[in-house]
């Protein structure tokens, strides 16, 4: 605003505007999430300095309205995404009426490897390993439930695995265990190593892993509403192979 016969002066709230702008800069620097173009910030400062009084504040407000901050999305885990869509699996166990269901993720319940990996045909198969059976039991205390699980795996060597078998062959496969809350949130994910050891002349192998998972309970949560999901950590090609097999069985 201009007053006749008096030099142009900024209104008394000008210092507040400056503090507000500097606060934004400091916030951006500290958070490291909201990314703001430095040129835009300098322009806003210049606007407050140069434009007279109310006009500066008015344009400053319009500039703030026009800013578009980038949306921050959580990182996705393709294996976890499959956990969320695992309801079709028939391989599961419930150790009692108060126990969480322990369940295999249908498309992640087996791992088959080939040599080379891109040549997924029978005569190029190294081995295939499946989660065949799950048994479980649980005990509930005041603020947690403890679940004990036995996981039975069966492995079979393919033509490439048999050809390479010389005395002993040891294959290791990663598999995960995830705890799912009653509202479908993934609370945890732990990865384990499954070791399958084939002796000379042996083309099949059976192994049982025993695991124990403790789930904290808050505010009288019902332990039976939790789920424990299990599956192999697969590459994109291995997952696609499993899905083709499963679709063919439906």
N, C-alpha and C positions, 0 to 999 in steps of 0.2 A: 504494500500500500504506500502511496505517496501523500505527503501533507504539504500544501502550498507554502513556499517560503522556507521550508526546512529541508536539510539534507536527508537523503534516503537512509533510513535505518531499518534494520531487521527487527521483527517483533521479539518480545521477551522469551518466546518459546523456541527461538533459534538454537540456544545451547542444548535444549532437550533433543532437538532433531539431530544435532551432531552426536550426542551421546548414543542415540538410537542407532545411527548408522555405524558408529564404531563398535557398538554392541553386536551388531549383525556380523561384522568382520571377525570379531573375537570368537563368536559362536561357531562360525564356519571353520575357523582355524582349529578350534578345540575338538569339534565333533568329527571332522574328517569324512562326513557322510554326505552333507548337503554341499554340492559343488556349485560355486557361484563364480561366474566370469569376473576376473579381476577388473577387466575394463569396465564392466557394468558398475562395479562398486565405485571406481574412480569417477565415473560419469555422474553418479548420484551425489558424491561429495562436491563435485564441481557445480552441480545444479544448486545445491544448498548455498554455496559460496556466492555464485554469480547472480542467480535470479533474485529479484527483490522480494522480501517478506513473504506475504501470503501466497504469491504465485509459486515461490520455491517449494513451500510446503505442499501446495496443491499438486504440483507436478511430481514431487517426491512420492506422494501417496499413490498417484496413478502408476508410477513406475513399479512400485511394490506390487500392485495388483497384477501387473503384466508379467511378473517374473514366473517362470516355470521351473520348478525344482525337479531333478530326476527322481524317479521312483526307485527305491532300493528293494530288490527282491532277494529272498533267501536263496542260498545255493541249493540246487536239487541233487538228489542222489538217485540214479536210475534203479539201483537195487532196492532202495527204500520205497520208491514208487511202486515197485512190484509187490512189496509187503502190503501196501494199502489195498491192493486189489487181489488178495489171496483167498477170498471167501469160497472159491470153487474147489479148494483142495479137500480131498477125502482122507488124507493121511493126518490124523490128529489123535490127541489123548487128553482126557480129563481125569485127574487123579482122585476126585471126590467132589461133592456138591459145592464146597467152598473154594475149589481150586481153579486157577486160570486154565484156559484151554491152551495146550501146546500144539502147534499146527505147522505143517510144512507148506511153503509157498509152492503152488502147483508147478509153475514154469521154472522154478529154481530147485526142484527136488532131485535133480540129476546133473551130472557134468560129463560131457563126452568130448574127448580131445582127438585131433587128427594131425597127421603130418603129410603135407603142410596144413596149417590150420584152416586155410581157405578151401581145401579140397575135402569136403564133408561127404565122403562116400565110404561104403562099408570096408573096402579093402585098404583104405588109408587110415583106419581107426587105430589109435594107440590103446585107448581104454575107455570104459564107461563106468561110472560109479553112481549109485543111487542110494537115497535115503529110503530104506524099506519099511522101517517100523519105528514108532515112537511110543514109549511108555513113560508115565509120570505119576508122581504123588506129591502132596504138599502138606505143610503144617502152618497154621495161622497163629500168630501171636497178637498182642494188642495193637502194634503199629507196623506190622509187616507180614508178608507171606513168603515162605521159603518153598521153592519148587525144585524137586529133584527129578532129573530126566535121564533116560537111557535111550540113546539113538543108535539104531542098527543100520549099518551101511554094507552094501554088497558091491564088489568091483569085479569086472570082467575085462581081460586083456583082448584087444583086437589083433588083427593080423600083424600090424607094425609092432605092437607091444610084444607079441610072442616071438617075432623074429629078432627083436633086440634083447630078449631075455637070455642072459648069460650068467648063471649062478644066482643072481638076485636082482630084482627091479623094485625100486622104491619111488612111488609117486605121491606127491603132497598136494592137496587141494584146499583152498580156503572156503570156509562156510561161516555164516553169521547167525547170530541169535538177537532178535529185537523184541523189546517189550512195548506193547501197545496199550495205551490207557483206555478206560471205558468210553471216552469221547473220540477215540480214534487217533490220538496224538502218539507219535513215536517218541518214547521216553529214553530209550537207549539202544545202541547197536554195538555188539562185541563180535569180533572176528576170530575164529579158531582155525587151526591147521589140522586137517585130516590126513594121516599118513597111511598109505596102503602098500604093504610089502609083499611082493610075490617071490616065492622061492623057485628054484630051478624046476621046471616042468609044471608049475602051478599056474593055471590061467584064471582062476576065480579066487576071491579073497573076501573074508567077512571080518568086520571090525565093529565093536561097540564102544561108543564114547559116552561117558557119564558126566553130566554137568549139573550145577546147582545155581539157581538164580534167586536172589532175594529182592522182593519188590516192596518198597515202603508204602504204607497205607496212611492216608491223611483224612481226618474228619470222618471216621467210620466208613471208609470206602469199602465196597463189596469186592473182595478179592476175585470172585468168580467172573467179574466183569472185565478183568484184564485178559490180555492174550499174549502168548509168546510165539513169535514167528521164526521159522528156521528155513534156511536155503543156502545154496552155494553162491559164491561170488563169481559171476559169469562175465565173460566178454560179450560184446554185442553179437558176434557171430555165434557163440555158444548159446546165448539166449534165443536167438532166432531159430536155431536148430531145434531146441526143446519145444518151442511154440509150434513149429511145423509138425513135430511128432505128436504133440498133444491134440492139435486140430485134427490130425488124421485118425485119432482114436475116438473122437466124439461122434 
